[in-house]
Amino acid sequence: MGFLSADARLGALDAQGIAGLLAAAADLTLIVDAKGVIIDAAASADCNAPVREWVGRPWIDTVTIESRPKIEALLRDAQKGTTPRGRQVNHPAASGPDLPVRYSAVPAAAGGAIVAFGRDLRPLAALQQRVAEAQQEMEREYHRIRNAEKRYRLLFQLSSEAILILDGAGSRIAEANPAAVALVGKAAKKIVGAAFGDLFDETSRRAAQSFVTALLVAPRVDNVHAQLAESRESLLLSGALFRQDGAANIIVILSRMGGATALSGEKTGMLNALERMPDAFALTDSNRRILAANAAFVDLAQAGSEEQLRGEPIERWIGRPGVDAEVLFANLQTHGVVRHFSTLARGQYGSSEDVEISAVDVAEGARHYLGFCIRSAGWRAGRERLGGHELPRTAEQFADLVGRVPLKNLVRETTDLIERLCIEAALELTHDNRASAAEMLGLSRQGLYTKLRRYGLGDLDDDEAAGDGE
C-alpha cells in the first residue's frame, strides 16, 4: 500500500534529501541501471558490507550462484512495475560466512534505473541459530530426564523394599511399588488413593499420623513402629520429604521388624514391654545420637514426643557438666558394657535427678549401636554414699569416680568412711565398751571420744557420766 499523497508530501525534497531517505530506509540501498549494473550504493553503519566494491559491477555478479535467479526475478519485476516482492540472496564474503540480505526492488523515476532496498539478515540468522541451539539443548535435556525417569521408575518397581509415595498435603497414597503391595496384602488399586493411616490398626494410626506430621517439619524420620491392619504384622516406618512442582510429597519405606523376616510373638512382646517399662531406655548410633527412645526416656528428658529426641546427642540429657559423660563413654568403649554408673539426668526445662546407667555396645555387621538403660537412684537402704555417689567396692569402681569427684575429696571422704566403719566394728566387738574399743583401735580414750562426737556415734554425755561403761 503506497502513500496517499506522495507528490504533496515528498515533492519538495531535493536530491540530497531523497538520497538520505533511501539510505535510511534499509541496511543496504543499491541503485541499479536498466542493464542491472550497480551505479551507486549506500550501507548503514551496522551493516558493514563492502558496497563500494560493488559499484560498477553487475548486481548479479555480487551474489552466489544459487542467488542469481532471484536477482533476475527482482530486476524483471521492477522493470514491469509490479508490486515489489522480497527475496533473500547471499553475497559471498572474502572470509567467513556469506552475507544474507533480503532485497526489494522498485523502479526509479528516470532512465529506467532501479532502487533495491536490502535488509541485513545476519542478526535474524544469529537469533535463529540461538533458537535452534536452545531447542536442541532442550531436546537433549528432555531425553536425559526421560531416561532418568525410566531408570528410577524401574528401580521403584524392582526394589525389594516396600516403598510408598504419599501426597504430603492429604496424607494419601499416590504410588506403591509391588513390594509394598505384597507386604500390605491388598490390591494395588485399593492402596493407591487410600489414606495412609488406613493401612494400620487402631493402636498404630496415631503413630502413623505423628510420623507424617513429623516428616513435614523434619528432613527424615526413622524407625517408627506400626502394625498393619490386615496381617497384624509389625513394621518399622522410615521416610523423607521431597518437593515436586512446588508440592510436598513423602517417600515411605516399610520394613519388617528385625530385617527380612517378621519377629516372633515373644520378641514383639519384649519390644512392647521395653517401650512401656518404667525405666528410661534409649538407643543411639556410634556417634551417640538418639535413634529411638521409650516413653520413660521421653518423660525424663521432658520432651513432647520421641521425634523431638531423634538425632540429638544423648549427653544433652545425661551426665554432670564436665567430664562425667566422657567417663561413661570411655568405659563403654573400653569394656563394651557399663553397670550401675551413677550420674545425673537432666530435663530440657532444668530438672535434674540422680540416676544409675547401665549401657552396652552392640555391633550389627559394620554398624554399632549403644543402648542405655537409665534408672532413678533415689534413696536405697543399706547403701553408703560418697559425695552423692555409691560407695565403691572395687578398684574398677574407684576408677569410675575419677573425673567426677576431686581427688582430695575422694581420699578424705573414703578415709572418714573407713575410720567410721572401723570404730563401729570395734564397738560391736566390745559390746559398746569404749575403753576396750579404744585399746583395740590403738587410740586414747579421749581420741576415741573426739571421733565419736565427730561421727555422731553414741550418747557421749551419758557414757562419760557413767564412767565409760566400765
C-alpha positions as CSV (number, residue, x, y, z in Angstrom):
1,M,0.0,0.0,0.0
2,G,1.5,3.4,-1.1
3,F,1.4,6.9,0.3
4,L,-2.0,8.7,0.0
5,S,-0.4,11.9,-1.4
6,A,3.2,11.4,-2.3
7,D,3.5,14.5,-4.6
8,A,2.2,16.8,-1.9
9,R,4.3,15.4,0.9
10,L,7.6,14.5,-0.9
11,G,7.6,16.7,-4.0
12,A,9.6,19.4,-2.3
13,L,12.6,17.1,-1.5
14,D,15.8,17.8,-3.3
15,A,18.3,15.2,-4.4
16,Q,20.2,15.2,-1.1
17,G,17.0,14.7,0.9
18,I,16.0,11.8,-1.4
19,A,19.4,10.2,-1.0
20,G,19.2,10.4,2.8
21,L,15.7,8.8,2.7
22,L,16.9,6.0,0.5
23,A,20.0,5.3,2.7
24,A,17.9,5.4,5.9
25,A,15.2,3.2,4.5
26,A,17.2,0.0,4.6
27,D,20.5,-1.6,5.7
28,L,21.7,-1.7,2.1
29,T,20.5,0.6,-0.7
30,L,21.6,-0.1,-4.3
31,I,20.8,2.0,-7.4
32,V,20.9,-0.2,-10.5
33,D,20.7,0.9,-14.1
34,A,18.5,-0.7,-16.8
35,K,21.2,-3.2,-17.6
36,G,21.5,-4.4,-14.0
37,V,24.8,-2.7,-13.2
38,I,25.2,-1.1,-9.8
39,I,25.8,2.6,-10.3
40,D,25.7,3.7,-6.7
41,A,25.3,2.1,-3.3
42,A,24.9,3.0,0.4
43,A,25.0,1.0,3.6
44,S,24.2,1.7,7.3
45,A,27.0,1.7,9.8
46,D,25.7,-1.5,11.4
47,C,25.7,-3.4,8.1
48,N,29.4,-3.1,7.3
49,A,29.0,-4.5,3.8
50,P,31.6,-3.8,1.0
51,V,29.1,-1.9,-1.1
52,R,31.8,0.5,-2.6
53,E,33.5,-2.5,-4.2
54,W,30.2,-3.4,-5.9
55,V,29.8,-0.1,-7.8
56,G,30.3,-0.6,-11.5
57,R,29.7,-4.4,-11.3
58,P,26.6,-6.2,-12.5
59,W,24.4,-6.8,-9.5
60,I,24.1,-10.5,-10.4
61,D,27.9,-10.9,-10.1
62,T,27.9,-9.8,-6.5
63,V,25.8,-12.8,-5.3
64,T,26.4,-16.5,-5.0
65,I,25.4,-18.8,-7.9
66,E,22.2,-20.1,-6.3
67,S,21.0,-16.5,-5.7
68,R,21.4,-15.3,-9.3
69,P,17.9,-16.4,-10.5
70,K,16.5,-14.3,-7.6
71,I,18.4,-11.2,-8.8
72,E,17.0,-11.7,-12.3
73,A,13.5,-12.0,-10.9
74,L,13.9,-8.8,-8.8
75,L,15.1,-6.9,-11.9
76,R,12.3,-8.3,-14.1
77,D,9.6,-7.4,-11.6
78,A,11.0,-3.9,-11.1
79,Q,11.1,-3.2,-14.8
80,K,7.5,-4.4,-15.2
81,G,6.4,-2.1,-12.3
82,T,4.7,-5.0,-10.4
83,T,4.3,-4.9,-6.6
84,P,7.8,-5.5,-5.2
85,R,8.4,-8.9,-3.6
86,G,11.2,-9.5,-1.2
87,R,13.8,-12.2,-2.0
88,Q,16.7,-13.4,0.1
89,V,20.1,-13.6,-1.6
90,N,23.6,-14.3,-0.3
91,H,26.6,-12.1,-1.0
92,P,29.9,-14.1,-0.9
93,A,32.4,-12.9,1.7
94,A,36.2,-13.0,1.4
95,S,36.4,-14.9,4.7
96,G,33.7,-16.3,6.9
97,P,30.1,-16.9,6.2
98,D,28.1,-15.3,3.4
99,L,26.2,-12.1,3.9
100,P,22.4,-12.8,3.7
101,V,20.3,-9.9,2.5
102,R,16.6,-9.7,1.7
103,Y,16.0,-7.3,-1.2
104,S,13.0,-5.5,-2.5
105,A,13.4,-3.6,-5.9
106,V,11.3,-0.6,-7.2
107,P,11.7,1.4,-10.4
108,A,13.2,4.9,-10.2
109,A,11.6,7.9,-12.0
110,A,14.2,8.4,-14.7
111,G,16.3,6.4,-17.1
112,G,14.9,3.0,-16.2
113,A,17.0,2.9,-13.0
114,I,16.0,0.6,-10.2
115,V,16.4,1.2,-6.5
116,A,17.0,-2.0,-4.4
117,F,16.4,-1.9,-0.7
118,G,18.2,-4.6,1.3
119,R,17.7,-5.8,4.9
120,D,20.7,-7.4,6.6
121,L,19.6,-10.8,7.8
122,R,22.7,-11.7,9.9
123,P,21.1,-10.6,13.2
124,L,18.0,-12.7,12.4
125,A,20.2,-15.6,11.3
126,A,22.1,-15.4,14.6
127,L,18.8,-15.3,16.6
128,Q,17.6,-18.3,14.6
129,Q,20.8,-20.1,15.3
130,R,20.5,-19.5,19.0
131,V,16.9,-20.6,18.9
132,A,17.9,-23.8,17.1
133,E,20.7,-24.5,19.6
134,A,18.4,-23.9,22.6
135,Q,15.8,-26.2,21.0
136,Q,18.4,-28.9,20.6
137,E,19.6,-28.4,24.2
138,M,16.0,-28.7,25.4
139,E,15.6,-31.9,23.3
140,R,18.8,-33.4,24.9
141,E,17.7,-32.4,28.4
142,Y,14.2,-33.8,27.8
143,H,15.7,-37.1,26.7
144,R,18.1,-37.1,29.7
145,I,15.2,-36.5,32.1
146,R,13.1,-39.2,30.4
147,N,15.9,-41.7,30.6
148,A,16.5,-40.9,34.3
149,E,12.8,-41.3,34.9
150,K,12.8,-44.7,33.3
151,R,15.8,-45.8,35.4
152,Y,14.2,-44.6,38.7
153,R,10.8,-46.0,37.7
154,L,12.5,-49.4,37.0
155,L,14.3,-49.2,40.4
156,F,11.0,-48.3,42.1
157,Q,9.2,-51.3,40.5
158,L,12.0,-53.8,41.0
159,S,13.1,-52.8,44.5
160,S,12.8,-55.5,47.2
161,E,12.0,-52.8,49.8
162,A,8.4,-51.8,50.2
163,I,8.1,-48.1,49.1
164,L,5.1,-45.8,49.2
165,I,4.8,-42.3,47.8
166,L,2.4,-40.0,49.8
167,D,0.8,-36.8,48.9
168,G,2.1,-34.7,51.9
169,A,-0.9,-32.4,51.9
170,G,-3.6,-35.0,52.2
171,S,-1.5,-37.9,53.6
172,R,-2.9,-40.2,50.8
173,I,-1.0,-42.8,49.0
174,A,-0.1,-41.7,45.5
175,E,2.0,-44.7,44.4
176,A,3.0,-48.1,45.8
177,N,5.6,-50.4,44.3
178,P,5.0,-54.2,44.0
179,A,6.9,-55.0,47.2
180,A,4.7,-52.6,49.2
181,V,1.6,-54.2,47.6
182,A,2.7,-57.7,48.6
183,L,3.6,-56.6,52.1
184,V,0.3,-54.8,52.8
185,G,-1.7,-57.6,51.4
186,K,-4.2,-55.6,49.4
187,A,-4.7,-55.0,45.7
188,A,-2.8,-52.0,44.2
189,K,-6.0,-50.2,43.2
190,K,-7.2,-50.4,46.8
191,I,-3.9,-49.0,48.2
192,V,-3.4,-46.1,45.8
193,G,-5.6,-43.2,46.8
194,A,-6.3,-44.6,50.3
195,A,-5.4,-42.7,53.4
196,F,-2.0,-43.7,54.8
197,G,-3.4,-44.3,58.3
198,D,-5.9,-46.8,57.0
199,L,-3.2,-49.3,56.4
200,F,-2.6,-49.8,60.1
201,D,-4.7,-51.0,63.1
202,E,-6.3,-48.6,65.5
203,T,-3.5,-48.7,68.0
204,S,-0.9,-47.6,65.3
205,R,-2.9,-45.0,63.4
206,R,-1.9,-42.2,65.8
207,A,1.7,-43.2,65.5
208,A,1.4,-43.2,61.7
209,Q,-0.2,-39.7,61.7
210,S,2.5,-38.4,64.0
211,F,5.1,-40.0,61.6
212,V,3.6,-38.0,58.7
213,T,3.4,-34.8,60.7
214,A,7.0,-35.1,61.8
215,L,8.1,-35.5,58.2
216,L,6.5,-32.2,57.3
217,V,8.9,-30.4,59.6
218,A,12.0,-32.7,59.7
219,P,14.1,-33.8,56.8
220,R,14.0,-37.5,57.8
221,V,12.2,-39.8,60.3
222,D,13.3,-43.4,61.0
223,N,12.2,-46.5,62.8
224,V,8.6,-45.6,63.9
225,H,6.8,-48.8,65.0
226,A,3.4,-49.5,63.5
227,Q,1.2,-52.6,63.0
228,L,-0.7,-53.5,59.8
229,A,-4.5,-53.7,60.0
230,E,-4.8,-56.8,57.7
231,S,-2.0,-59.1,58.8
232,R,-1.2,-57.6,62.2
233,E,2.4,-57.6,61.2
234,S,4.8,-55.2,62.9
235,L,6.6,-52.8,60.7
236,L,9.2,-50.0,61.1
237,L,8.4,-46.8,59.1
238,S,11.2,-44.6,57.7
239,G,10.6,-41.7,55.4
240,A,11.8,-38.4,53.9
241,L,10.2,-35.3,52.5
242,F,10.8,-34.1,48.9
243,R,9.1,-31.4,46.8
244,Q,7.9,-31.7,43.2
245,D,6.2,-28.9,41.3
246,G,6.0,-26.9,44.5
247,A,4.1,-29.5,46.3
248,A,5.3,-31.6,49.3
249,N,5.5,-35.3,48.9
250,I,6.7,-38.1,51.2
251,I,8.6,-41.3,50.4
252,V,8.0,-44.0,53.0
253,I,9.9,-47.3,53.4
254,L,8.1,-50.1,55.2
255,S,10.4,-52.6,56.8
256,R,9.6,-55.8,58.7
257,M,10.9,-55.5,62.2
258,G,14.1,-57.5,62.7
259,G,15.1,-57.5,59.0
260,A,13.8,-59.6,56.2
261,T,11.6,-61.8,58.4
262,A,9.0,-60.8,61.0
263,L,9.8,-61.0,64.7
264,S,8.3,-63.8,66.7
265,G,5.5,-63.1,69.1
266,E,7.9,-63.2,72.1
267,K,10.3,-60.7,70.5
268,T,7.5,-58.4,69.6
269,G,6.2,-58.7,73.2
270,M,9.7,-57.9,74.5
271,L,9.8,-54.7,72.4
272,N,6.4,-53.7,73.6
273,A,7.5,-54.3,77.2
274,L,10.6,-52.2,76.6
275,E,8.5,-49.4,75.3
276,R,6.3,-49.4,78.4
277,M,8.9,-50.2,81.1
278,P,9.2,-47.6,83.9
279,D,13.0,-47.3,83.5
280,A,14.1,-45.0,80.7
281,F,15.8,-46.6,77.6
282,A,17.5,-45.0,74.6
283,L,19.2,-46.4,71.6
284,T,21.9,-44.4,69.8
285,D,24.3,-44.8,66.9
286,S,28.0,-44.9,67.2
287,N,28.1,-41.1,67.3
288,R,25.8,-41.2,70.4
289,R,22.9,-39.6,68.6
290,I,19.5,-40.9,69.6
291,L,17.8,-43.3,67.2
292,A,14.9,-44.5,69.4
293,A,13.7,-44.0,73.0
294,N,10.9,-45.3,75.1
295,A,8.2,-43.3,76.8
296,A,10.0,-43.2,80.1
297,F,13.1,-41.6,78.5
298,V,10.8,-39.0,76.7
299,D,9.4,-38.1,80.2
300,L,12.9,-38.0,81.7
301,A,14.0,-35.6,79.0
302,Q,10.8,-33.5,79.4
303,A,10.3,-33.8,75.6
304,G,7.0,-33.6,73.8
305,S,7.5,-36.7,71.7
306,E,10.1,-39.3,70.6
307,E,10.5,-37.4,67.3
308,Q,11.9,-34.4,69.1
309,L,14.7,-36.5,70.6
310,R,15.8,-38.3,67.4
311,G,19.2,-37.1,66.1
312,E,20.0,-35.3,69.4
313,P,23.2,-36.3,71.3
314,I,22.3,-38.3,74.4
315,E,24.8,-36.4,76.5
316,R,22.4,-33.5,76.3
317,W,20.2,-35.4,78.7
318,I,22.7,-37.3,80.9
319,G,25.9,-36.6,82.8
320,R,27.1,-33.8,85.0
321,P,28.8,-30.7,83.5
322,G,32.5,-31.5,82.8
323,V,33.9,-35.0,82.1
324,D,31.1,-37.1,83.7
325,A,29.6,-38.2,80.4
326,E,33.0,-38.8,78.8
327,V,34.0,-41.1,81.6
328,L,30.8,-43.2,80.9
329,F,31.5,-43.3,77.1
330,A,35.2,-44.1,77.7
331,N,34.3,-47.1,79.9
332,L,31.7,-48.2,77.4
333,Q,34.2,-48.1,74.6
334,T,36.9,-49.9,76.6
335,H,34.7,-52.7,78.2
336,G,31.7,-52.8,75.9
337,V,29.4,-52.7,78.9
338,V,28.9,-50.5,81.9
339,R,26.9,-51.3,85.1
340,H,25.5,-49.1,87.8
341,F,27.2,-45.9,86.7
342,S,26.0,-43.1,89.0
343,T,25.4,-39.7,87.3
344,L,22.8,-37.1,86.7
345,A,19.9,-36.9,84.3
346,R,18.7,-33.5,83.1
347,G,15.4,-32.4,81.5
348,Q,15.2,-29.7,78.9
349,Y,13.3,-27.4,81.3
350,G,16.0,-27.6,84.0
351,S,15.0,-30.5,86.2
352,S,17.7,-32.9,87.3
353,E,17.7,-36.3,89.0
354,D,20.3,-38.7,90.3
355,V,20.3,-41.9,88.2
356,E,22.2,-45.1,87.6
357,I,23.0,-46.1,84.0
358,S,23.7,-49.5,82.6
359,A,24.9,-49.4,79.0
360,V,26.0,-51.8,76.3
361,D,27.8,-51.5,72.9
362,V,26.1,-53.7,70.3
363,A,27.7,-54.5,66.9
364,E,25.4,-55.4,64.0
365,G,27.5,-56.0,61.0
366,A,29.6,-52.9,60.3
367,R,27.3,-50.7,62.4
368,H,27.5,-50.1,66.2
369,Y,24.6,-49.2,68.4
370,L,24.7,-48.1,72.0
371,G,21.9,-49.0,74.4
372,F,21.3,-47.0,77.6
373,C,19.1,-48.1,80.5
374,I,18.6,-45.3,83.0
375,R,17.1,-45.9,86.4
376,S,16.4,-43.3,89.1
377,A,18.8,-43.8,92.0
378,G,16.7,-42.3,94.8
379,W,17.4,-43.5,98.4
380,R,18.2,-47.1,99.0
381,A,18.6,-48.6,102.4
382,G,21.9,-50.3,103.2
383,R,23.9,-48.2,100.7
384,E,26.6,-45.8,101.8
385,R,27.1,-42.7,99.6
386,L,30.3,-40.9,98.8
387,G,29.9,-37.3,97.7
388,G,26.5,-38.2,96.2
389,H,27.9,-41.5,94.7
390,E,27.5,-45.1,95.9
391,L,30.4,-46.4,98.0
392,P,32.9,-48.1,95.6
393,R,33.6,-51.7,96.4
394,T,36.4,-52.5,93.8
395,A,39.3,-50.8,92.1
396,E,37.2,-50.5,88.9
397,Q,34.5,-48.7,90.8
398,F,37.1,-46.3,92.2
399,A,38.4,-45.7,88.7
400,D,34.8,-44.8,87.6
401,L,34.8,-42.0,90.1
402,V,37.9,-40.4,88.7
403,G,37.0,-37.2,86.8
404,R,33.7,-36.9,88.7
405,V,35.0,-36.4,92.3
406,P,38.1,-34.3,93.1
407,L,41.0,-36.5,94.3
408,K,41.3,-34.7,97.7
409,N,37.5,-35.2,98.3
410,L,37.8,-38.8,97.2
411,V,40.7,-39.5,99.7
412,R,39.2,-37.5,102.6
413,E,35.7,-39.0,102.4
414,T,37.0,-42.5,101.8
415,T,39.3,-42.2,104.9
416,D,36.5,-40.9,107.0
417,L,34.2,-43.6,105.9
418,I,36.7,-46.4,106.6
419,E,37.5,-44.8,110.0
420,R,33.8,-44.7,110.9
421,L,33.3,-48.4,109.9
422,C,36.3,-49.5,111.9
423,I,35.0,-47.6,115.0
424,E,31.6,-49.2,114.6
425,A,33.1,-52.6,114.2
426,A,35.3,-52.2,117.4
427,L,32.3,-51.0,119.4
428,E,30.3,-54.0,118.2
429,L,33.1,-56.5,119.0
430,T,33.5,-55.0,122.6
431,H,29.8,-54.8,123.2
432,D,30.0,-51.0,123.3
433,N,32.8,-50.8,125.8
434,R,34.6,-47.5,124.9
435,A,37.8,-48.3,126.8
436,S,38.3,-51.7,125.1
437,A,37.3,-50.3,121.7
438,A,39.9,-47.5,122.1
439,E,42.6,-50.1,123.1
440,M,41.6,-52.3,120.1
441,L,41.9,-49.3,117.7
442,G,45.2,-48.1,119.2
443,L,43.6,-44.8,120.3
444,S,43.4,-43.0,123.6
445,R,40.1,-42.8,125.3
446,Q,39.9,-39.1,124.7
447,G,40.8,-39.6,121.0
448,L,38.0,-42.1,120.6
449,Y,35.6,-39.7,122.2
450,T,36.6,-37.0,119.8
451,K,35.9,-39.3,116.8
452,L,32.6,-40.5,118.3
453,R,31.5,-36.9,118.5
454,R,32.7,-36.2,115.0
455,Y,30.7,-39.1,113.5
456,G,27.7,-38.7,115.9
457,L,28.0,-42.2,117.4
458,G,26.5,-43.0,120.8
459,D,25.3,-40.7,123.7
460,L,28.7,-39.5,124.9
461,D,27.4,-37.4,127.9
462,D,25.6,-40.3,129.5
463,D,28.6,-42.6,128.8
464,E,31.1,-40.2,130.4
465,A,28.8,-39.7,133.4
466,A,28.5,-43.5,133.9
467,G,32.3,-44.0,133.9
468,D,32.6,-45.0,130.3
469,G,30.7,-48.3,130.8
470,E,33.4,-49.9,133.0
